[in-house]
Amino acid sequence: MQNQNLSTEDLIAQDVGARNPDGLMAQLIAMLALAWSLFQLWIASPLPFIFGTGVFNSTEARSIHLAFALMLAFLVYPAFKRSPRNRVPLTDIVLGLLAAASAAYLFVFYEQLADRPGSLTTSDLVAACFGIPLLLEATRRALGPPLAIIAILFLIYSLAGPWMPDLLAHRGVSFTALANHQWITTEGVFGIALGVSTSFVFLFVLFGALLERAGAGHYFIQLAFSLLGHLKGGPAKAAVVASGMTGLISGSSIANVVTTGTFTIPMMKRVGFSAEKAGAVEVASSVNGQIMPPVMGAAAFLMVEYVGVPYVEIVKHAFLPAIISYIALFYIVHLEALKLGMQPIGSRPHKTWLRRLTGFVFGVALISGLSLAVYYGLGWLKPLLGDNALAGIGVLVAIAYLALLKVAASNPPLPAEDPDAPIEKLPVTRAVLLSGLHFLLPVVVLVWCLMVERLSPGLSAFWGSVILVFILLTQRPLLSWMRTDGAHEHGTFKDGVIDLREGLIAGARNMIGIGIATAAAGIIVGAVSQTGVGLVLADLVELLSMGNLLLMLILIAIFSLILGMGLPTTANYIVVSSLLAPVVVSLGQQNGLIVPLIAVHLFVFYFGIMADVTPPVGLASFAAAAVSKGDPIKTGLTAFYYSLRTAALPFLFIFNTDLLLIDVGFWHGVLIFIIATVAMLIFAAGTQGYFIVRNRWYENVLLLLVAFTLFRPGFWMDIVHDPYREVPPAELAQALDRVGEDSQLRLRIRGEDLVGDVREFSVIVPIPEGANGQERLDKLGLALYEDDGRVLIDTVGFGSPAEQAGLMFDQEILAVRAPTDRFAKEWMWIPGLLLLAGIVLLQRRRAGHAGT
């Protein structure tokens, strides 16, 4: 647990390595970090395939990736608090070399290992016996004890299975089988998680480090402050927006806190927020950055592998809840400012609503016009240029960059970063915006490659990083040359080279903890696959929840919080998704709750990252308290209170997947966004006890009721009219004949699971095309037969929709539920909005009396 008296510099050091030695060792660490960044850029680029050399397969790349991470971990993270910070002891150098050699073993002996899969030699066993303990020690140093302890417990559980209590017992694994599974194969340490870290995560962390080094972080803060500083609670609102923009590409909530919080927390305190509330606002907004696409603390790339859907789909599903959560936090800050009676900093010229609306519409039209011009322009240019398309687009990007730099040079430079400077006047928004538009260019390139070109995340981040490298090398001399007043010297090309070098080093140092975390979390994933502990957890949750669906989800949320304590975002997601996501799916099916897998993974992910907020371990809260000089526990409790909206969202989208834009059209999606945003603002008003005026207790209850109705109108509609009707299982073909192709049937099934236990569960069956019910049944891939009044599955077609739904031979169909014709659930919004109108009238009348 971090001490609240630590300085900001200490916290940043802990995030990237707390040891900064002098002399030759400092140069060695810098060279290793630089080499790691260059290696990652090389394997992400098309260059190895162009030159036909330096091509590594995924296992070899993971091996080298982990070797760099382990070597740097032992060099930059001291073993104990009393260990020296200005030098590296010989023991740490030796341990680092041993750890790196053990990790590189898979690269060096890859061909031999591939020729004898499963046949462990003495040298394999030695590599594993050194590698696993040294990985655990590196984890303890870089991330603290929690993840290392969890990994050790899973290793012990793997070996001691036969001696465990009945509920936890399994057949056990031998020591050699454990070593082989965890270190030599790609099922454990070198599994999917480390693969994602190698292929995608490093490039995005490096992209963020280069962007920060270029000055974009300071630009985003100044832009948010200039836009919002004149509002009540303006600095806190600026903190929310700035942290949101930083969180877009950040892999750590703690890094978000210490990066933006250093500037925003003192500003919030200066305008009237207490130390605890200032820290809590920064924590809530920084942790929210981890649920914000496109990076989501690297979880987005892991979800691609674990859920099995394209990256663009992950972004689409995660986007709406994240945006709604940020809007609600902005509103919470506004309510706090109203409760504290805060006054704005400075003022802006008054503009009529018509003028504001006109400006907004013009801005949207301009951006839309530019976007369409670029989209269709490139669509026309690429076929025209053929093989020269990449060079042609590169020239266009360079021209755009020079034009934006010329605009920046025509405006005053941003003020120096000084959080302790008095706030005398607000920056001019137009001048701030124009002074850093070129920082948006690599972000645009990144998003374009991801969303339009549909390149892999790693290659997209590579091209974004290439643009940033060019910006770092050239922006200083070009800005100095383009300025006509000669009053501002930005630096030379040499300064740009230094910026680039420091950015590459910072990116690698930022990745040490994440690389170690994904490897250590791989131990847990490996233990799950080797022992079947997921089924044990499912039995435990089922026992504790007593079959109650809501209690089951609450228990999963609590377990996610506990497992997430002290873990960085990436490791956090790996642990909670591998352990708890299958539990939600399994028990949900048994209880009639059938939820898309992406919703389940987002559910456990949301509660996992809430551990960064929640005392007693909430690391982000301790980091914010170190900056604000407030009480860390109070900061954590206040941040948790602010984050209730984030805690409510997972329950809502489990029961109402419209919030994740699953099977939702464009205009329906727009309507869902508007209603869900209004609902979340009402929820925030109800939990904060303030709407137009301070709420009375019954108004809080009514506001929460309105929010629930807007979020989940189907709950009330299901009470008014059952959404399904029971159909005898023998009449399945007739039921298929009577429903539309855009509908679904729910089947209640009894049968054996993968381990031979008989259980009941529910599945959703799509309706295929067909002239009649029997033809649709055949296209589903189902053949049924009756035996003594029971309807059983005779055969299931290979790769058929029935097989994909989870149906298997010899299962019994217990019940068929077909959808009924009823009013759309959205009609229930009307009574909810009428109730809201009544509350508004009550509070306006009370506000009017108070005013007189």
Helices and strands as residue ranges (DSSP letters): H 8-16, H 23-44, H 47-51, H 58-76, H 90-108, H 110-115, H 122-143, H 145-159, G 161-163, H 175-179, I 180-184, H 192-196, I 197-201, H 202-214, H 216-228, H 234-247, H 253-270, H 275-288, G 289-291, G 296-298, H 299-307, H 311-340, H 353-385, G 386-388, H 389-409, H 429-435, G 437-439, H 440-451, H 457-482, H 493-531, H 533-545, H 549-564, H 569-590, H 597-609, G 610-612, H 619-628, H 632-642, H 644-655, G 657-660, H 666-688, H 697-711, H 713-720, E 724-727, G 729-731, H 732-738, E 744-752, E 758-766, H 773-780, E 782-787, E 790-796, H 801-804, E 812-819, G 825-828, H 829-851
